[in-house]
Amino acid sequence: MNLKNQDNEESEWTWTVAPAIPLADGRIFVKLLAYDGEFPVSYVYEHPSVTKQGKLIYEVDLWLADMWLSNDETLYVSAEEGEIHTYKNGNWAVTQTPEDSILSSIWGVDSEHIFTSGEGIILRKEGNTWVYTTKDQKTYIDCVRGKSLNNIYAVGRGGLILHFDGAFWNRCDSPTNVNLNSVCSNNGNEFYVVGAEGIVLIGNQNQWKVLNFGDIDFVDVVEYRGKIYIAGLEKGLFCLDGENLILVKKEIHAVRLVSQNNYLCVSGDLSFYRFDGSDWESYTYHIG
């Protein structure tokens, strides 16, 4: 891999694999970010399977933040400078949104209804353009996810929780002021929100139950086969059993989770893992 300043002895690059997105045919799209404290370089790989080496399909000197795969297998990637990068049928395209700052998350109900968030804003895709659906929230919005077009949540810094009813974003009463990093829905009408300081919220805009698991930062949460899985960075991968937190895999540095196409993918550091409900497979990148 060719990196900016790779010959500069004073530069120390950090590497993060996140996210990894599983496809139904066994392929996996993986984003790898290299950062030396000044320059980011992002790579996107397409692996034919978990155990086989991936093909580099994209390299940019930008901070690519998040990825989401639509039902027609278009890959949407949110990026710094307000850009959305898309990949379809071997071709990449870049769309400039009205924003000029980094877009931290991207998620869609389907290929026609896609949302992305950033510094106090949420944008929605309308045709070939992106329009604001909310502005001036005065705090960073880290994650947007939902269950349907009229039941979407966004969470962020300082305990921010927003709910979208199909027309408007409404600020919810939040039982916490810690940073909230991710949200997901279960098979019913409950949503799960996770954040710093071991916070897990369960409920919806009407009421939230607070669980606190202490000295651990939760950074992502997804539902997979009826269970709620939570990423706890170097503490590992967890799941909820009722209101109890169960350690699933301590050896995984869990940064991002993706539940799609009957697989659960976990990524972080230089590795990604895929779980099919019974067996785990993994791949580790070797730099140098």
Secondary structure by P-SEA (a helix, b strand, c coil): ccccccccccbbbbbbbcbbbbccccbbbbbbbbbcccbbbbbbbbbccccccccccccccccccccccccccbbbbbbccbbbbbbcccbbbbbbccccccccccccccccbbbbbcccbbbbbcccbbbbccccccccccccccccccbbbbbbccbbbbbbcccbbbbccccccccccccccccccbbbbbbccbbbbcccccbbbbbbbcccccccccccccbbbbbcccccbbbbccccccccccccccccccccccbbbbbcccbbbbbccccccbbbbbcc
